[in-house]
Amino acid sequence: MNRTLTRRALLQGGAALLAAPLAARAQERRFEPQPGAWRTFDLSTSVSVPEALGTTRVWLPIPDVASDWQRPGENSWSGNATAARIVADPARGVRMLYAEFAPTAGAPALTLVSRVQTRSRAVDWAARTKVDEDPALLRASLAPTALLPTDGIVRKTALQATRGAKTDIDKARAIYQWVVSNAHREPTVRGCGNGDIEAMLESGNLGGKCADLNAVFVGLCRSAGVPARDVYGLRLAPSAFGYRELGANPANLKGAQHCRAEVFLRGHGWVAMDPADVLKVMRQETPEWIKDTAHPLAAPVNRGLFGRWEGNWVGWNTAHDVTLPGSERKGMLPFLMYPNGENDAGPFDELAPDGFRYAISAKELA
């Protein structure tokens, strides 16, 4: 009798194990962004500086990416600036709002409103076509930057990650999965990180945030001969697919900055990528750190963010090594994703919105 019961229990346990993958698959949350209707947002950035210490200068990013997934609109501003205008980094071409406040202007205050239309995007892997792109842009998307070298340990890692991959799609997929498998989201990193990929690879510590993790992806792609670029931007609204970590509260977008990535693939053009958000879901979507991409919450975003992203996000620009026109700051910014400012006391801390006193919000228009 006991032997019969034991055998029955073993058989039931085996059946449960066989059914477990099917049950997990059935519980997966859907994540399948598709191009559809355009969404229109008014994006507002307000800056206030408590006291005027000499001349105050402020630089605010604006939606500066025009594509089949984003349409920038008008920018308007108000406040007590002595002068304000749209300027561009002469070397990188990235545009931004620059405002200057004379010492006699009082406590500096500025509000920028940018209208932008966004929509989700998804590549059709079954459709291939000849895509013409500016050769100079593709060369720039293969070139090293100050924090994205393409030689040394970056090149060594890219060769290891893409061993056996022949096509550009195979290389991009191999690097994407290498990042997801070897890196991790580190919530204690300030802001979005700085994207110093050589330091990350040399240290063996591949923990970071989006500007680190997607920079690793971009740098490895470039080193493997696949044009790639970071796209720096801001989350605008909740995710339509129920992922808390893939959306934002439009009434309060401080800390909603997010960097994504693109690769240029023959037959498809620029394709959406975001391994950093896969790692964010795995680390922060649930109280427990998800370590397996087959997990029912992780699997859909791991599949989906290779070739797709959701249109609840605005892209500011794709520029690395940015110079702020008119700034007295020494050196370049690794990227322009946050409001920046300075006065006679020096640069403001753009990662401290309560100290710098800036607020960002978005209103979706019907």
Contacts in CASP RR format, 6 or more apart in sequence:
PFRMAT RR
TARGET T0000
AUTHOR 0000-0000-0000
METHOD contacts of the structure
MODEL  1
MNRTLTRRALLQGGAALLAAPLAARAQERRFEPQPGAWRTFDLSTSVSVP
EALGTTRVWLPIPDVASDWQRPGENSWSGNATAARIVADPARGVRMLYAE
FAPTAGAPALTLVSRVQTRSRAVDWAARTKVDEDPALLRASLAPTALLPT
DGIVRKTALQATRGAKTDIDKARAIYQWVVSNAHREPTVRGCGNGDIEAM
LESGNLGGKCADLNAVFVGLCRSAGVPARDVYGLRLAPSAFGYRELGANP
ANLKGAQHCRAEVFLRGHGWVAMDPADVLKVMRQETPEWIKDTAHPLAAP
VNRGLFGRWEGNWVGWNTAHDVTLPGSERKGMLPFLMYPNGENDAGPFDE
LAPDGFRYAISAKELA
24 294 0 8 1.000
24 295 0 8 1.000
24 296 0 8 1.000
25 296 0 8 1.000
27 296 0 8 1.000
28 296 0 8 1.000
28 297 0 8 1.000
28 299 0 8 1.000
28 300 0 8 1.000
29 241 0 8 1.000
29 242 0 8 1.000
29 243 0 8 1.000
29 296 0 8 1.000
29 297 0 8 1.000
29 300 0 8 1.000
30 241 0 8 1.000
30 300 0 8 1.000
31 241 0 8 1.000
31 243 0 8 1.000
31 300 0 8 1.000
31 301 0 8 1.000
31 303 0 8 1.000
31 304 0 8 1.000
31 305 0 8 1.000
32 122 0 8 1.000
32 241 0 8 1.000
32 300 0 8 1.000
32 304 0 8 1.000
32 308 0 8 1.000
33 120 0 8 1.000
33 121 0 8 1.000
33 122 0 8 1.000
33 241 0 8 1.000
33 304 0 8 1.000
33 308 0 8 1.000
33 309 0 8 1.000
33 310 0 8 1.000
33 311 0 8 1.000
34 120 0 8 1.000
34 122 0 8 1.000
34 308 0 8 1.000
35 68 0 8 1.000
35 69 0 8 1.000
35 119 0 8 1.000
35 120 0 8 1.000
35 121 0 8 1.000
35 122 0 8 1.000
36 119 0 8 1.000
36 120 0 8 1.000
37 119 0 8 1.000
38 71 0 8 1.000
38 117 0 8 1.000
38 118 0 8 1.000
38 119 0 8 1.000
39 117 0 8 1.000
39 118 0 8 1.000
39 119 0 8 1.000
39 237 0 8 1.000
39 311 0 8 1.000
39 312 0 8 1.000
39 364 0 8 1.000
40 115 0 8 1.000
40 116 0 8 1.000
40 117 0 8 1.000
40 364 0 8 1.000
40 365 0 8 1.000
41 115 0 8 1.000
41 116 0 8 1.000
41 117 0 8 1.000
41 118 0 8 1.000
41 236 0 8 1.000
41 237 0 8 1.000
41 314 0 8 1.000
41 362 0 8 1.000
41 363 0 8 1.000
41 364 0 8 1.000
41 365 0 8 1.000
42 113 0 8 1.000
42 114 0 8 1.000
42 115 0 8 1.000
42 362 0 8 1.000
42 363 0 8 1.000
42 365 0 8 1.000
43 63 0 8 1.000
43 113 0 8 1.000
43 114 0 8 1.000
43 115 0 8 1.000
43 116 0 8 1.000
43 234 0 8 1.000
43 236 0 8 1.000
43 314 0 8 1.000
43 360 0 8 1.000
43 361 0 8 1.000
43 362 0 8 1.000
44 111 0 8 1.000
44 112 0 8 1.000
44 113 0 8 1.000
44 360 0 8 1.000
44 361 0 8 1.000
44 362 0 8 1.000
44 363 0 8 1.000
45 60 0 8 1.000
45 111 0 8 1.000
45 112 0 8 1.000
45 114 0 8 1.000
45 339 0 8 1.000
45 358 0 8 1.000
45 359 0 8 1.000
45 360 0 8 1.000
46 109 0 8 1.000
46 110 0 8 1.000
46 111 0 8 1.000
46 112 0 8 1.000
46 358 0 8 1.000
46 359 0 8 1.000
46 360 0 8 1.000
47 58 0 8 1.000
47 60 0 8 1.000
47 108 0 8 1.000
47 109 0 8 1.000
47 110 0 8 1.000
47 111 0 8 1.000
47 339 0 8 1.000
47 356 0 8 1.000
47 357 0 8 1.000
47 358 0 8 1.000
48 107 0 8 1.000
48 108 0 8 1.000
48 109 0 8 1.000
48 110 0 8 1.000
48 357 0 8 1.000
48 358 0 8 1.000
49 56 0 8 1.000
49 58 0 8 1.000
49 101 0 8 1.000
49 107 0 8 1.000
49 108 0 8 1.000
49 109 0 8 1.000
49 343 0 8 1.000
49 348 0 8 1.000
49 356 0 8 1.000
49 357 0 8 1.000
50 107 0 8 1.000
50 357 0 8 1.000
51 107 0 8 1.000
52 101 0 8 1.000
52 103 0 8 1.000
52 105 0 8 1.000
52 106 0 8 1.000
52 107 0 8 1.000
52 108 0 8 1.000
52 343 0 8 1.000
53 343 0 8 1.000
53 344 0 8 1.000
53 345 0 8 1.000
54 103 0 8 1.000
54 343 0 8 1.000
54 344 0 8 1.000
55 100 0 8 1.000
55 101 0 8 1.000
55 102 0 8 1.000
55 103 0 8 1.000
55 343 0 8 1.000
55 344 0 8 1.000
56 100 0 8 1.000
56 101 0 8 1.000
56 105 0 8 1.000
56 108 0 8 1.000
56 341 0 8 1.000
56 342 0 8 1.000
56 343 0 8 1.000
57 98 0 8 1.000
57 99 0 8 1.000
57 100 0 8 1.000
57 101 0 8 1.000
57 326 0 8 1.000
57 327 0 8 1.000
57 341 0 8 1.000
57 342 0 8 1.000
57 343 0 8 1.000
58 81 0 8 1.000
58 97 0 8 1.000
58 98 0 8 1.000
58 99 0 8 1.000
58 100 0 8 1.000
58 101 0 8 1.000
58 108 0 8 1.000
58 110 0 8 1.000
58 339 0 8 1.000
58 340 0 8 1.000
58 341 0 8 1.000
59 96 0 8 1.000
59 97 0 8 1.000
59 98 0 8 1.000
59 324 0 8 1.000
59 325 0 8 1.000
59 327 0 8 1.000
59 336 0 8 1.000
59 339 0 8 1.000
59 340 0 8 1.000
59 341 0 8 1.000
60 96 0 8 1.000
60 97 0 8 1.000
60 99 0 8 1.000
60 110 0 8 1.000
60 112 0 8 1.000
60 339 0 8 1.000
60 340 0 8 1.000
61 96 0 8 1.000
61 232 0 8 1.000
61 233 0 8 1.000
61 316 0 8 1.000
61 317 0 8 1.000
61 336 0 8 1.000
61 337 0 8 1.000
61 338 0 8 1.000
61 339 0 8 1.000
62 72 0 8 1.000
62 75 0 8 1.000
62 86 0 8 1.000
62 95 0 8 1.000
62 96 0 8 1.000
62 97 0 8 1.000
62 112 0 8 1.000
62 114 0 8 1.000
62 316 0 8 1.000
63 70 0 8 1.000
63 72 0 8 1.000
63 73 0 8 1.000
63 114 0 8 1.000
63 116 0 8 1.000
63 314 0 8 1.000
63 315 0 8 1.000
63 316 0 8 1.000
64 72 0 8 1.000
64 94 0 8 1.000
64 95 0 8 1.000
64 96 0 8 1.000
64 315 0 8 1.000
64 316 0 8 1.000
64 317 0 8 1.000
65 72 0 8 1.000
65 231 0 8 1.000
65 315 0 8 1.000
65 316 0 8 1.000
65 317 0 8 1.000
65 318 0 8 1.000
66 72 0 8 1.000
67 270 0 8 1.000
68 121 0 8 1.000
69 118 0 8 1.000
69 119 0 8 1.000
69 120 0 8 1.000
69 121 0 8 1.000
69 272 0 8 1.000
69 311 0 8 1.000
70 116 0 8 1.000
70 117 0 8 1.000
70 118 0 8 1.000
70 119 0 8 1.000
70 314 0 8 1.000
70 315 0 8 1.000
71 116 0 8 1.000
71 117 0 8 1.000
71 118 0 8 1.000
72 114 0 8 1.000
72 115 0 8 1.000
72 116 0 8 1.000
73 114 0 8 1.000
73 115 0 8 1.000
73 116 0 8 1.000
73 117 0 8 1.000
74 114 0 8 1.000
74 115 0 8 1.000
75 86 0 8 1.000
75 97 0 8 1.000
75 112 0 8 1.000
75 113 0 8 1.000
75 114 0 8 1.000
75 115 0 8 1.000
76 112 0 8 1.000
76 113 0 8 1.000
77 84 0 8 1.000
77 97 0 8 1.000
77 99 0 8 1.000
77 110 0 8 1.000
77 111 0 8 1.000
77 112 0 8 1.000
77 113 0 8 1.000
78 110 0 8 1.000
78 111 0 8 1.000
79 109 0 8 1.000
79 110 0 8 1.000
79 111 0 8 1.000
80 101 0 8 1.000
80 105 0 8 1.000
80 106 0 8 1.000
80 108 0 8 1.000
80 109 0 8 1.000
80 110 0 8 1.000
81 99 0 8 1.000
81 100 0 8 1.000
81 101 0 8 1.000
81 105 0 8 1.000
81 108 0 8 1.000
81 110 0 8 1.000
82 100 0 8 1.000
82 101 0 8 1.000
82 102 0 8 1.000
82 105 0 8 1.000
83 99 0 8 1.000
83 100 0 8 1.000
84 97 0 8 1.000
84 98 0 8 1.000
84 99 0 8 1.000
84 100 0 8 1.000
84 110 0 8 1.000
85 97 0 8 1.000
85 98 0 8 1.000
86 95 0 8 1.000
86 96 0 8 1.000
86 97 0 8 1.000
86 98 0 8 1.000
87 95 0 8 1.000
87 96 0 8 1.000
87 97 0 8 1.000
87 98 0 8 1.000
87 325 0 8 1.000
88 94 0 8 1.000
88 95 0 8 1.000
88 96 0 8 1.000
88 325 0 8 1.000
89 96 0 8 1.000
89 319 0 8 1.000
89 322 0 8 1.000
89 323 0 8 1.000
89 324 0 8 1.000
89 325 0 8 1.000
90 323 0 8 1.000
90 325 0 8 1.000
91 321 0 8 1.000
91 323 0 8 1.000
92 319 0 8 1.000
92 320 0 8 1.000
92 321 0 8 1.000
92 322 0 8 1.000
92 323 0 8 1.000
93 319 0 8 1.000
94 317 0 8 1.000
94 318 0 8 1.000
94 319 0 8 1.000
94 322 0 8 1.000
94 336 0 8 1.000
95 317 0 8 1.000
96 324 0 8 1.000
96 336 0 8 1.000
97 112 0 8 1.000
98 324 0 8 1.000
98 325 0 8 1.000
98 326 0 8 1.000
99 108 0 8 1.000
99 110 0 8 1.000
101 108 0 8 1.000
116 314 0 8 1.000
118 236 0 8 1.000
118 311 0 8 1.000
118 312 0 8 1.000
118 313 0 8 1.000
118 314 0 8 1.000
119 311 0 8 1.000
120 308 0 8 1.000
120 309 0 8 1.000
120 310 0 8 1.000
120 311 0 8 1.000
121 272 0 8 1.000
121 307 0 8 1.000
121 308 0 8 1.000
121 309 0 8 1.000
121 311 0 8 1.000
122 272 0 8 1.000
122 307 0 8 1.000
122 308 0 8 1.000
123 268 0 8 1.000
123 271 0 8 1.000
123 272 0 8 1.000
123 307 0 8 1.000
123 308 0 8 1.000
125 268 0 8 1.000
128 267 0 8 1.000
128 268 0 8 1.000
129 267 0 8 1.000
129 268 0 8 1.000
130 267 0 8 1.000
131 266 0 8 1.000
131 267 0 8 1.000
131 268 0 8 1.000
131 269 0 8 1.000
133 264 0 8 1.000
133 269 0 8 1.000
133 270 0 8 1.000
138 227 0 8 1.000
138 264 0 8 1.000
141 222 0 8 1.000
141 227 0 8 1.000
141 228 0 8 1.000
141 229 0 8 1.000
141 264 0 8 1.000
142 150 0 8 1.000
142 222 0 8 1.000
142 225 0 8 1.000
142 227 0 8 1.000
143 150 0 8 1.000
143 222 0 8 1.000
144 150 0 8 1.000
144 151 0 8 1.000
144 222 0 8 1.000
145 320 0 8 1.000
145 321 0 8 1.000
146 320 0 8 1.000
146 321 0 8 1.000
146 332 0 8 1.000
146 334 0 8 1.000
147 194 0 8 1.000
147 195 0 8 1.000
147 196 0 8 1.000
147 197 0 8 1.000
147 198 0 8 1.000
147 215 0 8 1.000
147 320 0 8 1.000
147 334 0 8 1.000
148 154 0 8 1.000
148 195 0 8 1.000
148 197 0 8 1.000
148 215 0 8 1.000
148 218 0 8 1.000
148 219 0 8 1.000
148 222 0 8 1.000
148 320 0 8 1.000
149 197 0 8 1.000
149 198 0 8 1.000
150 219 0 8 1.000
150 222 0 8 1.000
150 223 0 8 1.000
151 223 0 8 1.000
152 198 0 8 1.000
153 198 0 8 1.000
153 201 0 8 1.000
153 202 0 8 1.000
154 197 0 8 1.000
154 198 0 8 1.000
154 201 0 8 1.000
154 219 0 8 1.000
154 220 0 8 1.000
154 223 0 8 1.000
155 223 0 8 1.000
157 201 0 8 1.000
157 220 0 8 1.000
157 223 0 8 1.000
158 175 0 8 1.000
158 219 0 8 1.000
158 220 0 8 1.000
158 221 0 8 1.000
158 223 0 8 1.000
158 224 0 8 1.000
159 224 0 8 1.000
161 174 0 8 1.000
161 175 0 8 1.000
161 178 0 8 1.000
161 220 0 8 1.000
161 224 0 8 1.000
162 170 0 8 1.000
162 171 0 8 1.000
162 174 0 8 1.000
162 175 0 8 1.000
162 224 0 8 1.000
164 170 0 8 1.000
165 171 0 8 1.000
165 173 0 8 1.000
165 174 0 8 1.000
168 225 0 8 1.000
168 226 0 8 1.000
168 263 0 8 1.000
168 265 0 8 1.000
168 266 0 8 1.000
169 265 0 8 1.000
169 268 0 8 1.000
171 221 0 8 1.000
171 224 0 8 1.000
171 225 0 8 1.000
171 226 0 8 1.000
172 221 0 8 1.000
172 226 0 8 1.000
172 228 0 8 1.000
172 263 0 8 1.000
172 265 0 8 1.000
172 271 0 8 1.000
172 273 0 8 1.000
173 306 0 8 1.000
175 217 0 8 1.000
175 220 0 8 1.000
175 221 0 8 1.000
175 224 0 8 1.000
175 226 0 8 1.000
176 217 0 8 1.000
176 273 0 8 1.000
176 275 0 8 1.000
176 306 0 8 1.000
178 220 0 8 1.000
179 213 0 8 1.000
179 216 0 8 1.000
179 217 0 8 1.000
179 220 0 8 1.000
179 275 0 8 1.000
179 279 0 8 1.000
180 275 0 8 1.000
180 278 0 8 1.000
180 279 0 8 1.000
180 293 0 8 1.000
180 302 0 8 1.000
181 293 0 8 1.000
182 206 0 8 1.000
183 206 0 8 1.000
183 207 0 8 1.000
183 208 0 8 1.000
183 213 0 8 1.000
183 216 0 8 1.000
183 275 0 8 1.000
183 279 0 8 1.000
184 206 0 8 1.000
184 207 0 8 1.000
184 208 0 8 1.000
184 279 0 8 1.000
184 282 0 8 1.000
184 283 0 8 1.000
185 207 0 8 1.000
185 208 0 8 1.000
185 209 0 8 1.000
185 213 0 8 1.000
185 276 0 8 1.000
185 279 0 8 1.000
185 280 0 8 1.000
185 282 0 8 1.000
185 283 0 8 1.000
185 284 0 8 1.000
186 207 0 8 1.000
186 208 0 8 1.000
186 209 0 8 1.000
187 209 0 8 1.000
187 283 0 8 1.000
187 284 0 8 1.000
189 207 0 8 1.000
189 208 0 8 1.000
189 209 0 8 1.000
189 212 0 8 1.000
190 351 0 8 1.000
191 209 0 8 1.000
191 211 0 8 1.000
191 255 0 8 1.000
191 257 0 8 1.000
191 351 0 8 1.000
192 209 0 8 1.000
192 210 0 8 1.000
192 211 0 8 1.000
192 212 0 8 1.000
192 257 0 8 1.000
192 258 0 8 1.000
192 259 0 8 1.000
192 337 0 8 1.000
193 208 0 8 1.000
193 209 0 8 1.000
193 210 0 8 1.000
193 211 0 8 1.000
193 212 0 8 1.000
194 211 0 8 1.000
194 212 0 8 1.000
194 334 0 8 1.000
195 211 0 8 1.000
195 212 0 8 1.000
195 215 0 8 1.000
195 216 0 8 1.000
195 334 0 8 1.000
196 212 0 8 1.000
196 334 0 8 1.000
197 212 0 8 1.000
197 215 0 8 1.000
197 216 0 8 1.000
197 219 0 8 1.000
200 206 0 8 1.000
200 207 0 8 1.000
200 208 0 8 1.000
200 212 0 8 1.000
200 216 0 8 1.000
201 216 0 8 1.000
206 213 0 8 1.000
206 216 0 8 1.000
207 213 0 8 1.000
209 276 0 8 1.000
210 258 0 8 1.000
210 259 0 8 1.000
210 260 0 8 1.000
210 276 0 8 1.000
210 277 0 8 1.000
210 280 0 8 1.000
211 230 0 8 1.000
211 232 0 8 1.000
211 259 0 8 1.000
211 334 0 8 1.000
211 335 0 8 1.000
211 337 0 8 1.000
212 276 0 8 1.000
213 275 0 8 1.000
213 276 0 8 1.000
213 279 0 8 1.000
214 230 0 8 1.000
214 259 0 8 1.000
214 260 0 8 1.000
214 261 0 8 1.000
214 273 0 8 1.000
214 274 0 8 1.000
214 275 0 8 1.000
214 276 0 8 1.000
215 230 0 8 1.000
215 259 0 8 1.000
217 228 0 8 1.000
217 261 0 8 1.000
217 273 0 8 1.000
217 275 0 8 1.000
217 276 0 8 1.000
218 228 0 8 1.000
218 229 0 8 1.000
218 230 0 8 1.000
218 261 0 8 1.000
219 228 0 8 1.000
221 227 0 8 1.000
221 228 0 8 1.000
221 263 0 8 1.000
222 228 0 8 1.000
226 263 0 8 1.000
226 264 0 8 1.000
226 265 0 8 1.000
227 263 0 8 1.000
227 264 0 8 1.000
228 261 0 8 1.000
228 262 0 8 1.000
228 263 0 8 1.000
228 264 0 8 1.000
228 273 0 8 1.000
229 261 0 8 1.000
229 262 0 8 1.000
229 318 0 8 1.000
230 259 0 8 1.000
230 260 0 8 1.000
230 261 0 8 1.000
230 318 0 8 1.000
230 320 0 8 1.000
230 335 0 8 1.000
231 259 0 8 1.000
231 260 0 8 1.000
231 261 0 8 1.000
231 262 0 8 1.000
231 315 0 8 1.000
231 317 0 8 1.000
231 318 0 8 1.000
232 257 0 8 1.000
232 259 0 8 1.000
232 315 0 8 1.000
232 316 0 8 1.000
232 317 0 8 1.000
232 318 0 8 1.000
232 319 0 8 1.000
232 335 0 8 1.000
232 336 0 8 1.000
232 337 0 8 1.000
233 257 0 8 1.000
233 258 0 8 1.000
233 259 0 8 1.000
233 260 0 8 1.000
233 313 0 8 1.000
233 314 0 8 1.000
233 315 0 8 1.000
233 316 0 8 1.000
233 317 0 8 1.000
233 337 0 8 1.000
234 248 0 8 1.000
234 253 0 8 1.000
234 256 0 8 1.000
234 257 0 8 1.000
234 258 0 8 1.000
234 313 0 8 1.000
234 314 0 8 1.000
234 315 0 8 1.000
234 316 0 8 1.000
234 337 0 8 1.000
234 360 0 8 1.000
235 246 0 8 1.000
235 247 0 8 1.000
235 248 0 8 1.000
235 253 0 8 1.000
235 256 0 8 1.000
235 257 0 8 1.000
235 258 0 8 1.000
235 312 0 8 1.000
235 313 0 8 1.000
236 248 0 8 1.000
236 250 0 8 1.000
236 253 0 8 1.000
236 256 0 8 1.000
236 312 0 8 1.000
236 313 0 8 1.000
236 314 0 8 1.000
236 362 0 8 1.000
236 364 0 8 1.000
237 247 0 8 1.000
237 248 0 8 1.000
237 250 0 8 1.000
237 312 0 8 1.000
237 362 0 8 1.000
237 364 0 8 1.000
238 247 0 8 1.000
238 248 0 8 1.000
238 249 0 8 1.000
238 312 0 8 1.000
239 246 0 8 1.000
239 247 0 8 1.000
239 310 0 8 1.000
239 312 0 8 1.000
240 310 0 8 1.000
240 312 0 8 1.000
241 300 0 8 1.000
241 310 0 8 1.000
243 281 0 8 1.000
243 285 0 8 1.000
243 297 0 8 1.000
243 301 0 8 1.000
244 285 0 8 1.000
245 277 0 8 1.000
245 280 0 8 1.000
245 281 0 8 1.000
245 284 0 8 1.000
245 285 0 8 1.000
246 277 0 8 1.000
246 280 0 8 1.000
246 281 0 8 1.000
246 301 0 8 1.000
246 310 0 8 1.000
246 312 0 8 1.000
247 256 0 8 1.000
247 312 0 8 1.000
248 256 0 8 1.000
248 312 0 8 1.000
249 256 0 8 1.000
250 361 0 8 1.000
250 362 0 8 1.000
250 363 0 8 1.000
250 364 0 8 1.000
251 361 0 8 1.000
252 359 0 8 1.000
252 360 0 8 1.000
252 361 0 8 1.000
253 360 0 8 1.000
253 361 0 8 1.000
253 362 0 8 1.000
254 353 0 8 1.000
254 358 0 8 1.000
254 359 0 8 1.000
254 360 0 8 1.000
255 353 0 8 1.000
256 360 0 8 1.000
257 337 0 8 1.000
257 338 0 8 1.000
258 277 0 8 1.000
258 313 0 8 1.000
259 276 0 8 1.000
259 335 0 8 1.000
259 337 0 8 1.000
260 272 0 8 1.000
260 273 0 8 1.000
260 274 0 8 1.000
260 276 0 8 1.000
260 277 0 8 1.000
260 309 0 8 1.000
260 313 0 8 1.000
260 315 0 8 1.000
261 272 0 8 1.000
261 273 0 8 1.000
261 274 0 8 1.000
261 275 0 8 1.000
261 276 0 8 1.000
262 270 0 8 1.000
262 271 0 8 1.000
262 272 0 8 1.000
262 273 0 8 1.000
262 318 0 8 1.000
263 270 0 8 1.000
263 271 0 8 1.000
263 273 0 8 1.000
264 270 0 8 1.000
264 271 0 8 1.000
265 271 0 8 1.000
271 307 0 8 1.000
272 305 0 8 1.000
272 307 0 8 1.000
272 308 0 8 1.000
272 309 0 8 1.000
273 305 0 8 1.000
273 306 0 8 1.000
273 307 0 8 1.000
274 305 0 8 1.000
274 309 0 8 1.000
275 305 0 8 1.000
277 301 0 8 1.000
277 305 0 8 1.000
278 293 0 8 1.000
278 298 0 8 1.000
278 301 0 8 1.000
278 302 0 8 1.000
278 305 0 8 1.000
281 290 0 8 1.000
281 297 0 8 1.000
281 298 0 8 1.000
281 301 0 8 1.000
282 289 0 8 1.000
282 290 0 8 1.000
282 291 0 8 1.000
282 293 0 8 1.000
282 295 0 8 1.000
282 298 0 8 1.000
283 289 0 8 1.000
283 290 0 8 1.000
285 297 0 8 1.000
286 297 0 8 1.000
290 297 0 8 1.000
290 298 0 8 1.000
292 298 0 8 1.000
293 299 0 8 1.000
293 302 0 8 1.000
316 336 0 8 1.000
316 337 0 8 1.000
317 335 0 8 1.000
317 336 0 8 1.000
319 335 0 8 1.000
319 336 0 8 1.000
320 334 0 8 1.000
320 335 0 8 1.000
321 332 0 8 1.000
321 333 0 8 1.000
321 334 0 8 1.000
322 332 0 8 1.000
322 333 0 8 1.000
322 334 0 8 1.000
322 335 0 8 1.000
322 336 0 8 1.000
323 331 0 8 1.000
323 332 0 8 1.000
323 333 0 8 1.000
324 333 0 8 1.000
324 336 0 8 1.000
324 340 0 8 1.000
327 340 0 8 1.000
327 342 0 8 1.000
328 342 0 8 1.000
328 346 0 8 1.000
329 342 0 8 1.000
329 346 0 8 1.000
329 347 0 8 1.000
333 340 0 8 1.000
338 350 0 8 1.000
338 351 0 8 1.000
339 350 0 8 1.000
339 353 0 8 1.000
339 356 0 8 1.000
339 358 0 8 1.000
340 347 0 8 1.000
340 348 0 8 1.000
340 350 0 8 1.000
341 347 0 8 1.000
341 348 0 8 1.000
341 350 0 8 1.000
341 356 0 8 1.000
342 348 0 8 1.000
348 355 0 8 1.000
348 356 0 8 1.000
349 355 0 8 1.000
349 356 0 8 1.000
350 356 0 8 1.000
353 359 0 8 1.000
END
